[in-house]
Structures are given as structure tokens and as C-alpha cells.
Amino acid sequence: MPFTRRQFVAGLSALSALGASIPFLPTALADATGEAVSGRRVFNLLINPEPPSLSSFNTTAGTSVTASSKVLEGLLTYDEALNARPALATAWEAAPDGLSYRFTLREGVKWHDGEPFTSADVAFSLDLIKRFHPRGSSTFANLERVDTPDDHTAIVYLSKPAPYLIRGFAGGETPILPKHLYAAGDPLSNLHNNAPVGTGPFRFKRWERGSFIEYERNPQYWDPTATVVDTLILKVIPDGAARLAAFENGTLDAGGQSPVPLSELERLTKSGRLKATTRGYRYTITPTMLEFNLDHPLLSRLEVRQAIAHALDREVIRKVVYYGYAETSYSPIPKSFAHYVYEGPNPYPFDTDAANALLDKAGLVKNGNWRFSLTLDPLPYGDSYSRTATYVRSALARIGIEVKLRAQDFPTYIKRIYTDRDFDFAVVGMGTLYDPTVGVQRLFWSKNFRKGVPFSNGTHYNNPDVDRLLESAAVETDEQKRGELFKAFQKIVIEEVPSITLVMQQQVSVYNARVSGFEDDANGLDSSLANISLADTGGAHA
């Protein structure tokens, strides 16, 4: 597709080709240290930034999901249409009243330490996720108990219906943990959070901080035909130029979440050795948003947030920042939820005159060039968030707001926003997931303002009407009524501007042309990769 020329940030210009290509050979592949691993199939997957944890039971950090899902499995997996498929559960049935789900569990499954997987692990894990996962308090808000009549049956009982729940059992979202390793002590400080023991197709081997995470094939995996990969290396490459070079010289086989500048995709895939796809992201569509700290003395004022909303041109962001790989949106619910999305008028269209008038009326007049100054923290997760921040800085300068950009690593960003709350406003991206109750509610529900919990209600937004609408939608089984509740919620938050939705991203995965299989899963490269295939390029078979 044609790309719009970049119009800002000279430092983000296209990189020249770096080095010669190195062919991918199945019998002599580079391992994480660059040494040959003869006769073994090694798959090198980009992971950036470095994950805060290798278990996703207590975080929604994207790279933790990527790392965790290879080792820790869920009860189900999902295809691109979000149809459930067996994983640790082989069968499932919902009661007619929607108040219970019966799961038949796979027999003969063992944890990587040899202990048997049982229904006790399921009951323990769901309780843990309800208490500690950033979305768990809403996803499993109605969870009353899990009965385990035998080792291979788990019955989930709810206090109220949860119409979204059956889509919430993917491994990255609701990983099943080994009870025998987590029951004692604080689960948040458990050593296995960074050296996970799971049931998945790969076993943890080592984590060289700042460099790579190494997994090896699980020879006792319950599906012996599943994976052809012997060694899975998750490579941490924070530098954009180095990532691009790694794809070009063959030391990276795949990377998700738009791993290279979107401006480079056409050139990178021209030879046919590398491909790009937007498939494999159905489980979570990610909006790019501005989130305001509503405890900030200026940003707590509605007219200031309204003015900022008027100053931003979403079409420029779509074309210039995302090179067309995005869809403009002013609602936090994406259009893929056709029955739920609000389609009323945008109360704050791009209009710098209106923005200036609001600030003048608020008494925030210019002193020289500026009315006031704010600091903006872009999510340190790829190129697009920093580019969005650069655009916001230039757009707000036109209405007299000085914006200073602050760069930091991922752990510092998370601590600043969600623990210390030492920020003015931030560029964020959080998946809407498979249902608004799960992916969107967490950002606006006052009961999800939880200091120290990443990707929760970071704005400190509190509106009892919004709480009521979200809580009602979470248990409403009539689709039309549920849609009306979600639309009423959106109208309020769009008008009150605790955050500004800018675009819905179209994430891109870049991969070696010999790789296939991941794109059929709703989670793409964030799936277990149990079904990945590697075509031969010649030479002896591994």
C-alpha cells in the first residue's frame, strides 16, 4: 500500500540497508549467542521491550503475554473468528441459565516438573487471576467458586451471567498455574514468575537479562505432533536499527506488534524473503490513546481536556504516524464490535479555533508563546507511540501548550503511571480484547483504580453513572440491551474526556517466508506457537 511521507522527527527517518542477507539454514542455525546449533530447528522471535515477568497471571504487559503463552497454557484457544478450540480443556458446556460452565480437562497432561495437571490447578488459578490480574477483577467479577468433583472436571459457578466469559480462557489471558508451586507464599514474588513451569509446548531454560530468553521443546507435551521447533529464542532488541538489521540479515525469524518502522515494510518485504501480515490480532485490537492524570490541577479541568481533544487531527495520525495501518476512532470500543460501538457525533472534532477559545475562556492566556507546560510520557513499546507523542507536541504547540516529551524504559514507565502517579498525561496502547467488559471497562471503572496494577484505571476516572452502565452491561445477556448500555457509556466518556482515543491500530507481524501457522490463531505470535511450521529451504533436514 502507498505510504504518506513522514513530515516530522528527523531521527525516525528510514535506515539504509545494513549488511548482507544470511540465508536461513535448517541444519546450521544461530542460537542466542550467535553460535551454530547443528541439526536443530531454532526459531528466533523478537520480544521488545524486555518483559517485566515471564508469567502473565498478574500483568497485561504485551511482552509478558508473548513469553508466558509458550509455557503456560489456558483451558482454550481461539481461531480468527474467536471460536473456542480445545487446549487444557477438551470439552465445555454452559448451563442454560448462564450461571455455570463445566470443563472436561485433558487427561495425561503433566507439568514440566513431572507433576500431574488436575482440576485443582484450574480452581487455584482462576481464584489467583481474579485477585491479581489487572483485568481479572472485571473478567471474573461474578466468579463464586470452582468445584472439582474429580481430577479432570472443573465446574465454574457464577453469581451472575458473564456473557463474555467463554472467550476469556486463552493462555496469555488466563494462564493455568501449578498449584503445588504457588500455593505457599506470596504469588507475586514467586520465583516461578520468572522461571515458569507450565504444561505448554516449550519449557523454560534460561533468561539472560537484557539479551534473550531461551525455551526448549517439551518432549512430554500432550500433543507430540504439535511443534517442529527444538529451541525457541525470544530476543530482546530495544534499538530500532538493530531490529531492522536482524530481520534483514536473518537473525530474527518473526516479530509482532509492528516490530519495525511501518515506513520500512514495503522495502523489507519486496524480495519475498520476508512477509508482513495483519492477521493474528483478532483477540485484541489496540487503540492508541491519550490518558490524562485527572488528579493534575490543570488536567482535572474539563475545558482543558476538551481543548486538547479539539487540537488533534486523527487523520494526520492515521496517515503520518501509522502510514495508513490504523483506523481513526473517537470511541474506546472498536468498530469490530458492531453491535456495541457508539456512532453519534464527535463532540470535539479537529478545530484549533475552538481549542484556543476554550482555553481563553478558562483564563489560561498566553504568557509569551505558552499558556502552560505539560510533560507527555509515551509508552516505550515500539516506534509508533513515540511518533504519536511527537505529533501531539506539535499539535498542542499551535494552541499555546508546551509539551515536553519524556523517554524511559518500560518498568520505569509502568511505575510512574500506575504506582507513583507522577505524570501529566501519557500516550498509551491497551488491547480491547474479545469483549468491552474485559478490555475497555478496566480503563473507566472506578473500582479498577488500583495503584500498582499496570494497565488499570490510570486516569483515576470516577463516574457513578459510568460504573452502573458498565456493571449492567457485564451481566446483560440480551445483545440489543447490552449494546444500548455500552453506547450510553461511550457517549459519557467521549464527552467527559478522561482519555482521548485517537486511532485503532492495525498491528503488523513481520516474519520469514518459510514460517507459517501462527496467523490462524486469534493471538498470532502471542499464542503458544504449538502449531507453527517451518518450510525447508534446501539442504538436509534437521
C-alpha positions in Angstrom: 0.0 0.0 0.0 1.3 3.5 -0.6 2.7 5.3 2.4 2.5 9.0 3.3 5.9 10.7 3.6 6.9 11.4 7.1 6.7 15.0 8.0 8.4 15.2 11.3 11.1 13.7 13.5 14.3 13.6 11.5 15.7 10.9 13.9 13.0 8.5 12.7 14.0 8.6 9.1 14.4 5.4 7.1 17.5 3.3 7.7 19.7 2.3 4.9 20.2 -1.4 4.3 22.6 -2.9 6.8 24.8 -5.8 5.9 24.3 -8.7 3.6 21.5 -11.2 4.0 22.3 -14.5 5.7 20.2 -17.4 4.4 18.2 -19.3 7.0 19.6 -22.9 7.0 17.7 -25.6 8.9 20.8 -27.6 9.7 23.1 -24.7 10.9 21.2 -22.1 12.8 22.4 -19.3 15.0 21.5 -19.7 18.7 21.0 -16.8 21.1 24.8 -16.4 21.5 25.3 -16.5 17.7 26.9 -19.9 17.7 25.7 -22.7 15.3 23.3 -25.3 16.6 23.7 -28.1 14.2 20.8 -30.3 13.4 18.3 -28.4 15.5 15.5 -26.1 14.5 15.9 -22.8 16.2 13.2 -20.2 16.0 14.2 -16.6 16.8 11.3 -14.4 17.9 11.6 -10.7 18.7 10.4 -9.6 22.1 10.5 -5.9 22.8 10.6 -4.4 25.3 12.0 -6.9 27.7 9.1 -8.4 29.7 8.7 -7.5 33.4 7.7 -11.1 34.1 7.5 -14.4 32.2 4.1 -15.2 33.7 1.0 -13.2 32.7 -1.2 -14.1 35.6 -0.7 -10.7 37.2 0.1 -8.5 34.2 -1.3 -7.5 30.8 2.1 -6.3 29.6 2.2 -7.4 26.0 5.7 -9.0 26.1 4.8 -10.9 29.3 1.9 -12.4 27.4 4.2 -13.3 24.5 6.7 -15.0 26.8 4.2 -16.6 29.1 2.0 -18.2 26.5 4.7 -20.5 25.2 5.0 -22.2 28.6 1.7 -21.6 30.5 -1.5 -22.8 28.7 -5.1 -21.9 29.1 -8.2 -24.0 29.0 -9.0 -23.0 25.4 -7.5 -21.4 22.3 -9.4 -19.4 19.7 -9.4 -19.1 15.9 -9.6 -15.9 14.0 -13.4 -15.9 14.3 -12.9 -16.2 18.1 -14.4 -19.7 18.1 -13.1 -21.7 21.0 -10.9 -24.7 20.4 -9.6 -27.3 22.9 -6.4 -26.8 24.9 -6.2 -28.0 28.5 -10.0 -28.5 28.3 -11.2 -31.0 25.7 -14.9 -30.1 26.2 -17.0 -27.4 27.8 -20.7 -26.7 28.3 -22.6 -23.6 29.6 -25.7 -24.1 31.8 -28.9 -22.7 30.2 -29.1 -20.0 32.9 -25.5 -18.9 32.2 -24.5 -19.3 35.8 -22.1 -22.2 35.4 -19.6 -23.7 32.9 -18.5 -27.3 33.0 -15.0 -28.1 31.7 -13.7 -31.6 30.9 -10.0 -31.5 31.3 -7.4 -33.2 29.2 -6.0 -36.4 30.8 -2.4 -37.4 31.0 -1.1 -33.8 31.0 2.0 -33.2 33.2 3.6 -30.1 34.4 7.2 -29.5 33.2 8.5 -30.8 36.6 6.6 -34.1 36.1 3.7 -33.5 38.4 0.2 -34.2 37.0 -2.1 -31.4 35.9 -5.5 -31.6 37.6 -8.7 -29.7 38.2 -7.2 -28.3 41.5 -4.8 -26.3 39.4 -7.7 -24.8 37.5 -9.6 -23.8 40.6 -6.5 -22.3 42.2 -5.5 -20.4 39.1 -8.9 -18.8 38.4 -9.0 -17.5 42.0 -5.5 -16.1 41.7 -6.3 -14.3 38.5 -9.4 -12.8 39.9 -7.3 -11.3 42.7 -4.2 -10.3 40.9 -4.7 -9.9 37.2 -5.4 -6.2 36.0 -8.5 -7.4 34.2 -9.2 -10.3 36.5 -11.4 -8.3 38.8 -13.8 -7.5 36.0 -13.4 -10.7 33.9 -14.1 -12.9 36.9 -16.1 -10.4 39.0 -19.0 -12.9 39.1 -16.9 -15.9 39.9 -18.3 -17.5 43.1 -16.4 -20.8 43.2 -14.9 -23.6 41.1 -15.9 -27.1 42.1 -13.7 -30.1 41.3 -15.7 -33.3 41.5 -12.7 -35.2 40.1 -9.3 -34.6 38.8 -10.5 -34.0 35.2 -13.6 -31.9 35.8 -13.9 -28.2 36.8 -17.2 -26.5 37.2 -17.1 -22.7 37.3 -20.0 -21.2 39.2 -21.1 -17.5 38.7 -23.2 -15.2 40.9 -24.5 -13.5 37.7 -24.2 -14.3 34.0 -21.0 -13.3 32.3 -21.8 -13.4 28.5 -18.2 -12.8 27.5 -16.5 -15.4 29.8 -16.2 -18.3 27.4 -13.8 -16.2 25.3 -11.5 -15.4 28.2 -9.6 -18.7 28.7 -6.7 -18.2 26.3 -3.3 -19.0 27.8 -2.0 -15.4 27.6 -5.1 -14.0 29.3 -5.9 -16.7 31.8 -2.9 -19.0 32.3 -3.3 -22.1 34.4 -0.6 -22.2 37.0 0.8 -25.2 39.0 -0.9 -25.1 42.4 1.9 -27.2 44.0 4.4 -24.4 43.2 2.3 -21.4 44.0 0.1 -22.4 47.0 2.7 -21.4 49.6 3.9 -17.8 50.0 3.2 -14.6 48.1 2.3 -15.4 44.4 3.6 -12.0 43.3 7.1 -12.8 44.5 7.1 -16.4 43.5 10.4 -17.4 41.8 8.5 -19.2 39.0 7.1 -15.9 37.7 10.5 -15.5 36.0 11.3 -19.2 35.6 7.9 -20.6 34.7 6.8 -24.2 35.0 3.9 -24.9 32.7 2.2 -27.6 30.5 2.9 -25.9 27.2 4.9 -27.0 24.1 8.0 -25.2 25.4 10.0 -25.4 28.7 11.9 -22.6 30.3 15.7 -22.9 30.1 17.3 -19.6 30.9 16.8 -15.8 30.8 19.8 -13.7 30.1 18.6 -10.3 31.2 18.8 -7.6 28.5 19.6 -10.2 25.8 17.3 -13.2 25.4 15.0 -15.8 26.9 15.6 -19.4 25.8 12.9 -22.1 25.8 13.3 -25.7 24.6 10.8 -28.1 23.2 8.8 -30.0 25.8 9.3 -33.7 24.9 6.4 -34.7 27.2 3.9 -32.3 25.6 0.4 -33.7 25.4 0.3 -33.3 21.6 3.5 -34.9 20.3 2.9 -33.7 16.8 2.5 -30.1 17.7 5.8 -28.2 17.4 8.7 -28.7 15.0 10.8 -26.2 16.8 13.6 -27.5 19.1 14.7 -24.2 20.6 12.7 -21.0 20.8 14.8 -17.9 21.5 12.9 -14.7 22.5 15.4 -11.9 21.5 15.4 -8.6 23.3 16.4 -5.9 20.8 15.4 -2.4 22.0 17.2 -0.5 19.3 15.1 0.1 16.2 18.1 0.0 13.8 19.3 -3.3 15.3 15.8 -4.8 14.9 15.6 -3.9 11.3 19.1 -5.3 10.6 18.2 -8.5 12.4 15.3 -9.1 10.1 17.4 -8.2 7.1 20.3 -10.5 8.0 18.1 -13.4 9.1 18.9 -13.5 12.8 15.2 -12.8 13.5 12.6 -15.1 12.1 9.5 -13.2 13.3 8.3 -10.3 15.3 4.8 -8.9 16.2 3.3 -5.7 17.2 4.7 -3.7 14.2 8.3 -4.5 15.1 9.9 -2.2 12.5 9.0 1.3 11.3 5.9 1.0 9.2 7.7 3.1 6.6 10.1 0.2 6.0 7.5 -2.6 5.4 7.3 -2.2 1.6 11.1 -2.3 1.1 11.6 -5.0 3.7 9.1 -7.4 2.0 9.9 -6.6 -1.6 12.3 -9.5 -2.1 9.8 -12.1 -0.9 12.2 -13.5 1.8 10.2 -11.6 4.5 6.5 -11.2 4.7 4.1 -9.0 6.7 0.6 -9.7 7.9 -2.1 -8.0 9.9 -3.7 -11.4 10.8 -3.3 -12.9 14.2 -4.6 -9.9 16.2 -8.3 -10.7 16.4 -8.1 -11.5 20.2 -7.1 -7.9 20.9 -7.4 -4.7 18.9 -5.3 -1.9 20.3 -6.3 1.7 20.4 -3.7 4.5 20.7 -5.0 6.8 23.4 -4.0 9.9 25.4 -4.7 9.3 29.1 -4.9 12.2 31.5 -3.9 12.2 35.1 -7.2 13.6 36.5 -5.5 14.4 39.8 -3.4 17.1 37.9 -4.7 20.6 38.7 -5.0 21.6 35.1 -6.0 18.4 33.5 -8.7 17.9 36.1 -10.5 20.8 34.3 -12.9 19.6 31.6 -12.4 22.6 29.4 -8.6 21.9 29.2 -9.2 18.3 28.1 -11.8 19.5 25.6 -9.3 21.9 24.1 -6.7 19.3 23.8 -9.2 17.0 22.0 -10.1 19.8 19.6 -6.4 20.3 18.8 -5.7 16.8 17.5 -6.2 15.7 13.9 -6.8 11.9 13.9 -6.4 11.7 10.1 -2.9 13.0 10.3 -2.1 10.5 13.0 -3.5 7.7 10.8 -1.6 8.7 7.7 1.7 10.2 9.1 2.3 8.2 12.3 0.8 4.9 11.2 1.3 5.1 7.4 -2.3 4.0 6.9 -2.1 1.0 9.3 -4.8 2.4 11.6 -8.4 3.5 11.6 -9.5 6.8 13.1 -11.7 6.5 16.2 -13.0 8.7 18.9 -14.6 5.8 20.8 -12.6 3.4 23.0 -14.7 0.5 21.6 -13.6 -0.6 18.1 -15.9 -1.0 15.2 -15.3 -4.7 15.2 -17.9 -4.8 18.0 -20.6 -3.7 15.6 -23.5 -4.0 18.0 -21.7 -2.1 20.7 -19.9 0.8 19.2 -21.2 4.4 19.6 -21.7 6.2 16.2 -23.0 9.5 17.4 -21.3 12.8 16.5 -17.8 13.5 17.8 -18.3 16.4 20.2 -14.7 17.6 19.7 -13.7 17.5 16.0 -10.4 18.9 14.9 -10.8 22.7 15.4 -7.9 24.8 16.7 -10.0 27.9 16.9 -12.4 26.1 19.2 -9.5 24.8 21.2 -8.0 28.3 21.6 -11.4 29.8 22.5 -11.9 27.2 25.3 -8.5 28.0 26.8 -9.1 31.7 26.6 -12.4 31.4 28.3 -10.8 29.3 31.0 -8.5 32.2 31.8 -5.4 30.3 30.6 -3.9 33.1 28.5 -0.6 33.0 26.8 2.5 34.4 28.6 4.8 34.8 25.6 4.4 31.7 23.4 2.9 29.4 26.0 -0.2 29.2 28.2 1.2 26.4 30.3 3.5 23.4 30.1 2.8 19.7 30.3 5.0 16.5 30.2 4.0 13.7 28.0 5.1 10.1 28.6 4.8 7.8 25.5 4.5 4.1 26.1 8.1 2.7 25.4 6.8 0.0 23.1 7.8 0.5 19.6 8.2 3.4 17.2 4.5 4.5 16.8 3.9 5.7 20.4 6.9 8.0 20.3 5.9 9.3 16.9 2.3 9.9 18.2 3.8 11.9 21.1 5.9 14.0 18.7 2.7 14.8 16.8 0.8 15.7 20.0 3.7 18.0 20.9 3.5 19.9 17.6 -0.3 20.0 17.6 -0.6 21.4 21.1 2.1 24.0 20.4 -0.4 25.5 18.0 -2.8 26.3 20.9 -0.1 27.5 23.2 0.5 24.4 25.3 4.2 23.5 25.7 4.7 19.7 25.7 7.9 18.1 26.9 8.5 14.5 26.0 9.9 12.1 28.5 11.6 8.8 27.4 12.1 6.0 29.8 12.3 2.2 29.9 9.2 0.1 30.3 9.4 -0.7 34.0 10.0 3.0 34.8 7.0 4.0 32.7 4.7 1.5 34.4 5.9 2.5 37.9 5.5 6.2 37.0 1.9 5.9 35.7 0.4 3.2 37.8 2.3 3.3 41.1 3.8 6.7 41.7 1.2 8.6 39.5 4.0 11.0 38.8 2.8 12.1 35.3 0.7 14.7 33.5 -0.6 12.7 30.5 0.6 9.7 28.6 0.4 8.0 25.2 -0.9 4.5 25.8 -2.0 1.4 23.9 -4.1 -1.2 25.6 -5.9 -4.1 23.9 -9.7 -4.0 23.8 -9.6 -7.8 23.7 -12.5 -10.1 23.0 -15.2 -8.1 24.8 -15.6 -4.5 26.1 -16.3 -5.7 29.6 -12.8 -7.2 29.6 -10.7 -4.9 27.6 -12.4 -1.5 27.9 -14.2 -1.5 31.3 -10.9 -1.7 33.2 -9.9 1.8 31.9 -13.0 3.6 33.1 -14.5 1.6 36.0 -13.8 3.5 39.3 -13.4 0.2 41.1 -10.4 -0.6 38.9 -8.3 2.3 40.1 -5.7 0.2 41.8 -2.3 1.7 42.4 0.5 -0.5 41.4 -1.6 -2.5 38.9 -0.5 -1.9 35.3 -3.0 -1.0 32.6 -5.8 -0.4 35.0 -7.8 2.8 35.5 -4.7 5.0 35.2 -6.6 8.3 34.8 -8.4 7.9 38.2 -11.7 8.5 36.4 -14.7 8.2 38.7 -18.3 8.5 37.4 -21.1 6.5 39.2 -23.3 6.6 36.1 -20.4 5.0 34.0 -19.9 2.4 36.8 -23.6 1.5 36.7 -23.7 1.2 32.9 -20.5 -1.0 32.8 -21.7 -3.2 35.6 -25.1 -3.7 33.9 -23.5 -4.5 30.5 -21.2 -7.1 32.1 -24.2 -9.3 33.1 -26.7 -8.4 30.4 -27.3 -11.4 28.1 -29.7 -9.7 25.6 -27.4 -8.4 22.9 -29.5 -5.4 21.9 -29.9 -4.2 25.5 -26.2 -4.8 26.1 -25.4 -2.7 23.1 -27.5 0.2 24.4 -25.7 0.1 27.7 -22.3 0.2 26.0 -23.4 3.1 23.8 -24.6 5.1 26.7 -21.3 4.5 28.4 -19.3 5.7 25.4 -21.3 8.9 25.0 -20.5 9.9 28.5 -16.7 9.2 28.4 -16.4 10.7 25.0 -17.9 13.9 26.3 -16.1 13.9 29.6 -12.7 13.2 28.0 -10.8 11.3 30.8 -8.8 10.0 27.8 -8.8 10.6 24.1 -9.0 7.7 21.7 -7.0 8.6 18.6 -6.9 5.5 16.3 -7.4 1.8 16.3 -4.1 0.2 15.3 -3.7 -2.4 12.6 -0.8 -4.3 14.1 1.7 -6.0 11.7 3.8 -9.1 12.2 7.0 -9.5 10.1 8.2 -13.0 9.5 10.5 -15.1 7.4 8.6 -16.5 4.4 9.3 -20.1 5.5 7.3 -19.6 8.7 3.5 -20.3 8.8 0.8 -21.4 11.2 0.7 -18.6 13.8 -1.6 -16.3 11.8 -4.5 -18.7 12.0 -4.7 -18.2 15.8 -6.6 -15.2 17.2 -3.4 -14.5 19.3 -0.9 -14.9 16.4 2.6 -14.7 17.7 1.2 -14.4 21.3 -0.2 -17.9 21.0 1.8 -21.0 22.2 3.3 -21.5 18.7 2.5 -25.2 19.1 1.2 -25.2 15.5 4.0 -23.3 13.8 5.5 -24.7 10.7 8.9 -24.1 9.1 9.2 -24.9 5.4 12.5 -26.3 4.2 14.8 -24.1 2.1 17.0 -26.7 0.9 19.8 -28.8 2.4 19.5 -31.6 4.9 16.5 -31.8 7.2 17.0 -31.1 10.9 
